[in-house]
């Protein structure tokens, strides 16, 4: 009977043991790779789920901003018609005064009425630059009783004041001033649609609500949008859509105080 040498048997045994160990290591490596693949797959799925949630949130915000922009656009269109009617009324009065000398006798009460209506409009309007605008009305009242001014000069001053007030409805303006005569804040005015303030540290802001005739606080997102609006007004940032609550009621039936300022 043939017998393998003992040395050869030992070598075969070692090879068998090495093969078994290599197979075990390969299996462990395969298990590790499988676990790593599963972990990466789970992370990828979590990112996909998060992206879906963020996409839905952004789409919802975009729809809300678009609806708000449409409402503000409709309100601006209504204000534009109001301003156009006021300008037409002023132009008709100016032409009538130029072509009818007999109206000179009726001019003083007419001018007095226009100044009173202007004062009432300022009182009912958003409270921006209130002291400056009231001072303008006070100067008109003095001009009406100034014998050194001709009737034409008085008319020119009253019409200029009215045109200045009408121009506020088309302007974007920002300035620093005192809130309630106490705290220094930054003000932003969007025509006659919105009037806002923001503290220098950006932690507090408000919107003037015409219905309540009071300031209402803004949340963090609105304060960020307000800060962008201030930069746009100061030409430090490109124009963009601002998501902010408006000061005036947007529906047509709720613009009565604007109509109350017409010079008709």
VMD Tcl script that draws the C-alpha trace (Angstrom):
set ca {
  {0.00 0.00 0.00}
  {1.25 3.44 -1.04}
  {1.72 5.99 1.75}
  {2.16 9.74 1.38}
  {5.09 11.18 3.12}
  {4.28 12.84 6.42}
  {5.64 16.18 5.19}
  {3.32 16.14 2.21}
  {0.33 15.39 4.43}
  {1.25 18.37 6.64}
  {1.44 20.69 3.62}
  {-1.95 19.55 2.38}
  {-3.39 20.14 5.84}
  {-2.01 23.66 5.95}
  {-3.39 24.42 2.49}
  {-6.80 23.19 3.54}
  {-6.75 25.33 6.65}
  {-5.63 28.38 4.66}
  {-8.39 27.83 2.12}
  {-11.00 27.61 4.85}
  {-9.72 30.81 6.43}
  {-9.73 32.64 3.07}
  {-13.30 31.51 2.42}
  {-14.33 32.84 5.84}
  {-12.69 36.19 5.19}
  {-14.36 36.43 1.80}
  {-17.73 35.73 3.36}
  {-17.12 38.36 6.06}
  {-16.12 40.90 3.39}
  {-19.24 40.10 1.39}
  {-21.41 40.59 4.46}
  {-19.69 43.90 5.22}
  {-20.20 45.14 1.65}
  {-23.84 44.11 1.73}
  {-24.39 45.95 5.00}
  {-22.64 49.05 3.64}
  {-24.78 48.92 0.50}
  {-27.93 48.67 2.58}
  {-26.83 51.61 4.74}
  {-26.12 53.75 1.67}
  {-29.44 52.78 0.16}
  {-31.23 53.82 3.37}
  {-29.38 57.17 3.41}
  {-30.25 57.76 -0.24}
  {-33.91 57.00 0.41}
  {-33.93 59.36 3.38}
  {-32.47 62.16 1.23}
  {-35.07 61.47 -1.48}
  {-37.88 61.63 1.10}
  {-36.50 64.88 2.54}
  {-36.18 66.35 -0.95}
  {-39.79 65.45 -1.71}
  {-40.95 67.16 1.48}
  {-38.87 70.28 0.69}
  {-40.19 70.34 -2.89}
  {-43.78 70.20 -1.67}
  {-43.05 72.98 0.85}
  {-41.47 75.19 -1.81}
  {-44.33 74.60 -4.24}
  {-46.82 75.53 -1.52}
  {-44.89 78.70 -0.71}
  {-44.69 79.62 -4.40}
  {-48.43 79.21 -4.83}
  {-49.10 81.35 -1.77}
  {-46.71 84.06 -2.97}
  {-48.28 84.01 -6.44}
  {-51.78 84.40 -5.02}
  {-50.62 87.28 -2.79}
  {-48.91 88.94 -5.77}
  {-52.11 88.68 -7.82}
  {-54.13 90.30 -5.02}
  {-51.63 93.13 -4.65}
  {-51.52 93.61 -8.42}
  {-55.31 93.90 -8.52}
  {-55.23 96.42 -5.67}
  {-52.50 98.44 -7.38}
  {-54.61 98.51 -10.54}
  {-57.54 99.86 -8.54}
  {-55.34 102.53 -6.94}
  {-54.01 103.47 -10.36}
  {-57.55 104.12 -11.57}
  {-58.24 106.22 -8.46}
  {-55.10 108.30 -9.05}
  {-55.94 108.74 -12.72}
  {-59.41 110.02 -11.83}
  {-57.91 112.44 -9.32}
  {-55.41 113.74 -11.86}
  {-58.16 114.17 -14.45}
  {-60.21 116.12 -11.92}
  {-57.29 118.42 -11.14}
  {-56.57 118.94 -14.84}
  {-60.21 119.83 -15.54}
  {-60.24 122.36 -12.72}
  {-57.00 123.91 -13.92}
  {-58.33 124.26 -17.47}
  {-61.59 125.70 -16.21}
  {-59.80 128.33 -14.14}
  {-57.59 129.32 -17.04}
  {-60.50 129.75 -19.44}
  {-63.09 131.43 -17.24}
  {-62.17 134.77 -15.61}
  {-65.49 134.86 -13.80}
  {-64.39 131.93 -11.66}
  {-61.97 134.17 -9.75}
  {-64.67 135.06 -7.28}
  {-65.28 131.40 -6.55}
  {-61.59 130.52 -6.42}
  {-60.89 131.22 -2.71}
  {-63.58 128.85 -1.37}
  {-62.61 126.28 -3.98}
  {-58.97 126.34 -2.88}
  {-60.00 126.25 0.75}
  {-62.06 123.13 0.06}
  {-59.16 121.46 -1.78}
  {-56.81 122.13 1.14}
  {-59.34 120.75 3.64}
  {-59.82 117.62 1.55}
  {-56.07 117.18 1.29}
  {-55.76 117.47 5.06}
  {-58.50 114.88 5.51}
  {-56.83 112.51 3.08}
  {-53.53 112.73 4.94}
  {-55.31 112.04 8.22}
  {-57.01 108.90 6.80}
  {-53.95 107.71 4.86}
  {-51.05 105.53 6.01}
  {-49.12 107.49 8.67}
  {-45.88 107.89 6.72}
  {-44.02 111.22 6.86}
  {-47.03 112.56 8.72}
  {-45.27 115.66 10.15}
  {-43.82 116.61 6.77}
  {-47.17 116.27 5.00}
  {-49.07 118.18 7.67}
  {-46.50 120.97 7.47}
  {-47.18 121.16 3.74}
  {-50.90 121.59 4.42}
  {-50.15 124.26 7.03}
  {-48.05 126.17 4.49}
  {-50.98 126.02 2.04}
  {-53.32 127.48 4.64}
  {-50.92 130.36 5.19}
  {-50.60 130.87 1.42}
  {-54.37 131.16 1.00}
  {-54.40 134.14 3.35}
  {-51.20 135.75 2.03}
  {-52.12 138.98 0.19}
  {-48.74 139.02 -1.52}
  {-49.69 135.94 -3.57}
  {-51.88 136.19 -6.63}
  {-54.82 133.79 -7.11}
  {-52.83 131.96 -9.80}
  {-49.89 131.46 -7.44}
  {-52.17 130.10 -4.73}
  {-53.73 127.72 -7.22}
  {-50.29 126.54 -8.35}
  {-49.27 125.77 -4.79}
  {-52.44 123.82 -4.02}
  {-52.19 121.81 -7.23}
  {-48.50 121.09 -6.60}
  {-49.32 119.78 -3.12}
  {-52.01 117.52 -4.54}
  {-49.67 116.19 -7.22}
  {-47.05 115.49 -4.56}
  {-49.57 113.46 -2.56}
  {-50.66 111.53 -5.63}
  {-47.03 110.69 -6.42}
  {-46.66 108.86 -3.09}
  {-48.89 106.11 -4.48}
  {-46.29 105.21 -7.11}
  {-43.12 105.27 -5.02}
  {-40.98 102.75 -3.18}
  {-39.30 104.57 -0.29}
  {-37.12 103.73 2.71}
  {-35.79 105.92 5.50}
  {-34.68 105.80 9.13}
  {-36.80 107.55 11.74}
  {-38.41 107.31 15.15}
  {-41.22 104.87 15.86}
  {-43.83 106.53 18.07}
  {-41.27 109.25 18.72}
  {-39.09 106.87 20.75}
  {-37.21 104.06 19.02}
  {-35.07 104.46 15.91}
  {-36.17 102.06 13.17}
  {-36.03 101.65 9.40}
  {-39.29 102.38 7.56}
  {-40.33 100.96 4.19}
  {-43.27 102.22 2.15}
  {-44.64 100.40 -0.90}
  {-46.76 103.11 -2.49}
  {-49.98 103.21 -0.51}
  {-50.22 99.42 -0.35}
  {-47.82 98.69 2.49}
  {-46.09 100.55 5.33}
  {-43.57 98.70 7.52}
  {-40.82 99.15 10.09}
  {-37.82 97.04 11.11}
  {-35.48 97.51 14.06}
  {-31.77 97.85 13.21}
  {-31.00 94.39 14.65}
  {-33.77 92.82 12.56}
  {-35.39 91.16 15.55}
  {-38.61 93.17 15.51}
  {-40.75 94.46 12.68}
  {-44.32 95.51 12.04}
  {-46.88 96.32 9.37}
  {-49.36 99.18 9.70}
  {-52.93 97.88 9.44}
  {-55.30 100.58 8.20}
  {-58.40 98.80 9.52}
  {-57.02 98.75 13.07}
  {-54.94 101.93 12.70}
  {-52.18 100.14 14.60}
  {-48.92 98.29 14.05}
  {-49.07 94.50 13.87}
  {-45.95 92.36 14.43}
  {-44.22 90.50 11.59}
  {-42.93 86.95 11.86}
  {-39.34 85.97 11.10}
  {-39.94 85.16 7.42}
  {-41.72 88.49 6.84}
  {-38.90 90.36 8.59}
  {-36.38 88.76 6.22}
  {-38.50 89.82 3.24}
  {-38.80 93.32 4.73}
  {-35.02 93.53 5.07}
  {-34.71 92.64 1.36}
  {-37.28 95.33 0.55}
  {-35.25 97.94 2.41}
  {-32.16 96.98 0.41}
  {-34.11 97.16 -2.85}
  {-35.43 100.63 -1.97}
  {-31.87 101.74 -1.23}
  {-30.64 100.22 -4.51}
  {-28.47 97.71 -2.65}
  {-30.27 94.69 -4.09}
  {-31.95 93.75 -7.36}
  {-35.77 93.99 -7.43}
  {-37.63 90.82 -6.46}
  {-41.02 89.64 -5.25}
  {-41.56 90.52 -1.59}
  {-43.80 88.29 0.51}
  {-45.30 90.77 2.97}
  {-48.78 91.44 4.38}
  {-50.41 94.57 2.98}
  {-51.56 97.53 5.02}
  {-54.72 98.32 3.12}
  {-57.73 96.05 2.55}
  {-57.33 94.58 -0.92}
  {-60.97 94.19 -1.97}
  {-62.52 96.96 -4.06}
  {-65.26 97.66 -1.54}
  {-62.67 98.42 1.13}
  {-60.86 101.27 -0.63}
  {-63.30 103.92 0.54}
  {-60.70 105.96 2.40}
  {-58.72 106.32 -0.82}
  {-61.79 107.56 -2.64}
  {-62.44 109.89 0.27}
  {-59.27 111.74 -0.71}
  {-60.39 112.52 -4.26}
  {-60.51 116.14 -5.29}
  {-63.89 115.89 -6.96}
}
mol new
graphics top color blue
foreach p $ca { graphics top sphere $p radius 0.5 }
foreach p [lrange $ca 0 end-1] q [lrange $ca 1 end] { graphics top cylinder $p $q radius 0.2 }
display resetview
